[in-house]
Amino acid sequence: MPVEVTAPVWLLAGLAAAGDSPDGPLRRAPEERVLERRERELETERRALGDERRSLRRRRLALDEREVALALRERALGAGGPERPPERPREDVLQPEFRHWNLRVLRSLVEARRAEFPDRAEEWRLYLRLLEPFAEDGILGPAFDETVADVFGPLVA
């Protein structure tokens, strides 16, 4: 076969090997470009997360060292930290603990404000007498929290 006849076949084979087609250069599909871009974004994020992880590890080590140093200083001073202000006695506080109520303080509120609520004062006194058996050392537990809030609402709000 003459070379002129086989030349177009060789030409096409060469173009195919070079990645081009007779219609022009081969193009990537749009989905492939999107995937490549997303891969680059994910790689950037992965590097940033690695940097952040290393930074947090360094911070945690520094905080651990500071914590040890503070514990040694506290031990050297012989104190467990700064002195706390004296707490008010339990009998002077309306709510000595969350959802606990002091009946003695509640009773004094009823007496102090009975002029403001003359129509409710007697009802409040009755409730106080009914609640007394359920109080331990004059303190009502959390089971009565809603009752106290509902009945004595104007006084404790």
Secondary structure as the mmCIF struct_conf table of DSSP 4:
data_model
#
loop_
_struct_conf.conf_type_id
_struct_conf.id
_struct_conf.beg_label_comp_id
_struct_conf.beg_label_asym_id
_struct_conf.beg_label_seq_id
_struct_conf.end_label_comp_id
_struct_conf.end_label_asym_id
_struct_conf.end_label_seq_id
HELX_RH_AL_P HELX_RH_AL_P1 VAL A 3 ALA A 18
TURN_TY1_P TURN_TY1_P1 GLY A 19 GLY A 19
STRN STRN1 ASP A 20 SER A 21
TURN_TY1_P TURN_TY1_P2 PRO A 22 ASP A 23
STRN STRN2 GLY A 24 PRO A 25
HELX_RH_AL_P HELX_RH_AL_P2 PRO A 30 LEU A 77
TURN_TY1_P TURN_TY1_P3 GLY A 78 GLY A 78
BEND BEND1 ALA A 79 PRO A 82
HELX_LH_PP_P HELX_LH_PP_P1 GLU A 83 PRO A 89
HELX_RH_3T_P HELX_RH_3T_P1 ARG A 90 ASP A 92
BEND BEND2 LEU A 94 LEU A 94
BEND BEND3 PRO A 96 GLU A 97
TURN_TY1_P TURN_TY1_P4 PHE A 98 ARG A 99
STRN STRN3 TRP A 101 ASN A 102
HELX_RH_AL_P HELX_RH_AL_P3 LEU A 103 ALA A 112
TURN_TY1_P TURN_TY1_P5 ARG A 113 GLU A 116
HELX_RH_AL_P HELX_RH_AL_P4 PRO A 118 LEU A 131
HELX_RH_3T_P HELX_RH_3T_P2 GLU A 132 PHE A 134
STRN STRN4 GLU A 136 GLU A 136
TURN_TY1_P TURN_TY1_P6 ASP A 137 GLY A 138
STRN STRN5 ILE A 139 LEU A 140
HELX_RH_3T_P HELX_RH_3T_P3 PRO A 142 PHE A 144
HELX_RH_AL_P HELX_RH_AL_P5 ASP A 145 VAL A 151
BEND BEND4 PHE A 152 PHE A 152
HELX_RH_AL_P HELX_RH_AL_P6 GLY A 153 VAL A 156
#
